[in-house]
Amino acid sequence: MPTLRPVARFFVSPAILFSLLSIAIFPNWSPAETWTSLRGTFSVEAEMLGLWGDSVILQMDDGRRVAVNQLDLKAESRIQATKIAERLAEERMARIDELKTQSTELAAPAPNPLPEPPPAPAYNAPKADTNAAEFLDQVDAALMSGHLIVLYDALPPSYRQNVDELVKLSASSLDANTFGMVTGVLHQIGDVIVTRQRWLLSSPRIASLGPAEQEFFSGPFLNFAGLLRKAFDPAAMQLQTLQDGDFRQWLEARDQAIAPYLAQLIDELGAASLQQFSVESEENGVAIVNATTGGVSMQSAYVQVEGFWVPQSLADTWADDFEQMKQSSTQVDTASIATATLFLQPAQLVLSQLANAEDANAFHQQLEAVFAPAEAMLSTFAGSIGASLAGNQAGPAGNQAGYGDYEMDMEMDMEMDMEMDMEMEQDMGLEMRGLDFGSSPR
């Protein structure tokens, strides 16, 4: 009776099945060992794949697998088989633990640690007493590097003092609870998206989108959420700091926190190549700058104030605007506070529910609870507008309330439109003054 019994290659025995599983689990094999028969008359070099009952499963050099009863092996070989079996069991358990860890990690709401963008390029404040082209180029380079603080540093020193004063006045008149609620909700929006990013991106709504849309959500959208999370960190958004502290120092700390996110966002959206500028002329502290955006060119004048170049439209109205903003900054708008509270409290509840979701399925259900009503409201709103337009186009026959009511509706609509137009013109005037420099041409 032979000591070593080959296993038939065409018969899928339990030993072969075990060895195949071992191959899948342990891809890196140990060197072959020497196995000696009980009488010591026969030895073979083979690799032990595992134990199956009382049999040692060996793999020969030619690829054949054989099962050898431990009683047919010499004592040293039996001891060797026991040690190898213990080692294989330990490796198998380690691999199982590794797979469990990987499974748990993939099921986690977000990677740990959270991914962060690379550091933003170093910030260099614009230098005074330079020509207009060089100054505007410094401002543009800082903005494209994600450093919004340049919008403050590019102002003339006296303008910066005015801004500091306005910040303190506004912070002193703000309601602390409302301020904390507004900044807290903005932070919570970013925090929920960033810390639940895997669950968000795996939601059926996003998973059903096309590749370009999914790339947007996993790129710029997620990056913007990280910016919100950093910018409105509750530890930094303390109203007392704005009331009593140095605004430039606070602004610098905020800039360091958000610049990496903003720089990456600008790069992802390709915003760095959207605008180009050229200085057409510069004489006696006045520069004519031509800015081109999306193929549309626009000229504007810049003037030098205390060594810093600012849009002439901003310089001409700065003193008056500053006085108006000082007066308005001390006036508390109770109606706006009430409106903000009415909107933000439900938002806080929804965000808390999303943050407290225990797994991806619960998170997706909470998302549906947000999106489904919103979609229904939008559909209803769009339908009502369509029906209204259809009724108006149908003439008196389409208006069952009668011509007089229709005329009254038109008058009310015209009054509302006129009021909205006036408000928009005022808002646009303020925005143009405030954004003229912020959108300095490239």
Secondary structure, 3 states (H helix, E strand, C coil): CCCCEECCCCCCCHHHHHHHHHHHHCCCCCCCEEEEECCCCCEEEEEEEEEECCEEEEECCCCCEEEEEHHHECHHHHHHHHHHHHHHHHHHHHHHHHHHHHHHHHHCCCCCCCCCCCCCCCCCCCCCCCCHHHHHHHHHHHHHCCCCCHHHHCCCHHHHHHHHHHHHHHHHHCCHHHHHHHHHHHHHHHHHHHHCHHHHHCCHHHHCCCHHHHHHHHHHHHHHHHHHHHHCCCCCCCHHHHHHCCHHHHHHHHHHHHHHHHHHHHHHHCHHHCEEEEEEEEECCEEEEEEEECCEEEEEEEEEECCEEEEHHHHHHHHHHHHHHHHHHCCCCHHHHHHHHHHHHHHHHHHHHHHCCCCHHHHHHHHHHHHHHHHHHHHHHHHHHHHHHHHHHCHHHHCCCCHHHHHHHHHHHHHHHHHHHHHHHHHHHHHHHHHHHHCCCC
